[in-house]
Amino acid sequence: MLVIGIAGGTGSGKTTVVKKIMRNLPENEVALLAQDSYYKDSSHLPLEERQKINFDHPNSIEFDLLAKHIAQLKSGKEVDQPIYSYLTCTRSNETNTIYPQKVVIVEGILVLSHKKLRDLFDLKIFVSADADDRLMRVINRDIIERGRTIDVVLERYNKSVKPMHLQFIEPTKRYADIILPQGGHNKVAVDLLRSIIKINLEKDS
């Protein structure tokens, strides 16, 4: 099993990279674990308090559960991945079953910040993008997908997203085996990653 960790700042294009990598790969041979599914449940807090959660701080993520799930997949066991809602900041009572595959991709802003996770990755990738480009993607995503106003998005960006990126995310670039600039727009790098995965799929077939 090849386990790939893909990190990078909020709005850097990680999800686009993952989608493009997986587009031409056999659907039943690649599994995806998203860090976003492992945000801690906040149903015990009032809604007003939940909306203040700093999603860009490592303390907001249940890393131990994510690492446990990766280890279980590597040992051939299926896992029940949590389903998290940004709108309510809570986990669903339902889960998403992930089955062991030849390749497992773990994607999220902070997946290279946790040593236990890094030690489980065979290949570590950091998706890099200019701050202005990341901000524009954050604005579009948070307004459309998460129902936030432009003022709320900009306030959150300045108070948490930007400082957390500088403190916790950008420094993890030093752990990467491959730094991928321009996100999903870097066709050469995406094609290279897809080729590496295909080689591993063919080797184990």
N, C-alpha and C positions, 0 to 999 in steps of 0.2 A: 504494500500500500504506500502510495506517495501522498504525503500531507503537505499542503502548500498554505502558508500564511500570507495574506495580502493586507497590508496596512496603508495608512495615509490619512491626511487631514480630512475633516468634514468638507464635503463638496469637491474632493480632489478627483473624483471619477472612478473610485474603486469598484462600485457596482457596475458601471459601464464596462470596465475592464473584465470583470468576472463574466458578465453576459456575453461579451464578444469571444472570450476564451472558450466558453461552454457551447457556443452557438453551433459549431460543427463537430462537437464530440458526441459519442454515443450517450444518450440520455441515461441509460441504466448503468453506466460505469463511472460516473462522477457524482459525488455527493457534495452539498454545500451547507456549511454551518455559518450562520451570520451572527456576529457579535451582538447585533441589535436585539436578537432574541433572548439574550442573557442579561438584560438590564434587570435590576432587582425589583421585585414587586413592591408597589407603594400603595396598595389598596387600604392599608391601615392609616394613611394620612388623609387629611381633608384635601379636596380638589385644589384649593388655593395653594396649599403647600406642595402638592405634586407638581404643579406648574412651575415651581421654582427649582426643580431638580436640575443639577448640573450634569448633563448627559456626556460631557466631555472630560469628566474626572474619573480616574480609575475606580474610585470608591463606589461608583454607580453600577458597576458590572460584577456579576457573580462569576469571576474567573475560574474559581475552583470547580464549579459545575461544568463549565465549558471544557476545561482540561480533562475532567473525568469522562465527559462524553467522547472526546477525541480518543482517549485511551481505550474506552470500550469499543469504539469502532475499529481501532487497530487490532483489538483482540477478537474481532469477528462478531461483536454483539451489536444489535440495533439499539438506538437511543430515542428517547422521547424529548425532542427539542421544545422548549417553551415557546409560546406565542405571545408576543408583547405588543401592546397598543400605545403609541405615542399620544393618542388623543386622550386616553384616560390614565396613562402612566401606570398601567396595571397589566398583570399577566392573565391570560385567559385560562379557564379551567380545562380547556382542551390543549392538546399538544400535537406536534408534527413529528411523525415517526421518520427517522433517518436510518437508512440501512447501510451496512459496510459496503464500500465500493473500492475499486482499484485506486481511485484518486479522490482525496477529500480536500476541498478548498475551504479555508477558514478566513472569513473577511470581516474587517472592522477597524475602526480608527486606532484602537489601542492594543491590537493583538500581538504586537511586537514589544509591548511594554512589560509584559508579564513573563518572567523567566521560565516558569513551569510550562507555559504555552510554547515559548520559543524552542524549548528542548524537545517538543513533540513535532516540530516542523522539519521537513526534509529540505524545503526551499522557502526562503523568506523574501518577500517582495514589498517594496515601499513605493506607492504611487504618489508622485510629486506633481504639484500644480501651483501656479502663481496665486498669491493671496487674493488678488482681485477676481480671478476666475472662480476661486472657491467661494468667495462671498456672493457672487452672482448666482451660483448654483444653489447655495444655502437659501438665498432670498426666494428664488423660484420654488424650491422644494417645500420650504416651510409654509409659504402662503398657500400653495396648491394642495399639498398632501396633509399638512398639519393644522390648517385653518388659522394661522397666525397673521397678525397685521404687520405691515412693513416696519412700524415703530417698534413692535415687540421683537421682531427678528433682528433689527439693528442693535437694539439694547442688549439682547442676549449675545449677539456676536461680540460686542465690545466688552461685555462683562465676563463672559465665560469661554466662548468658542475660541477667540483669538488668544487670550492668555493661556488657556489650557493647551492649545496647539503648540505654543512656544515652550511651555513647561514640560509637557508629557509626550506629545506626539512627534514633533519634529526631531527631538533627540534620538528617537528609536530608529531613525534612518541609518544609524551606524551599524545596526544589527542586520541590515538587509543584504542578501546575496545579490539582488538585482534592484536598482533604482529605476523606476519607470516614469520618465517625465511626460507631461502632456496627457496623462490619463488615457482614456479610451481612444483618444485621437492619434495615439502613437501606434500606427498600424504595424510597423516593423517589430516593435517590442511585443505586441499582442500576438502576432504570428509566431514569434520565437517561443513564447510561453506555451502556446497551443502545440507547437512541434515537440517541446519537451514532454508535455503531457501525453501526446500521442505515442511517443517512443516508449514511455512507461506502460501505456495500455497494451501496446503490441508485445512488449517484453514479457508481460505477465499472462498473455493470452495463451 
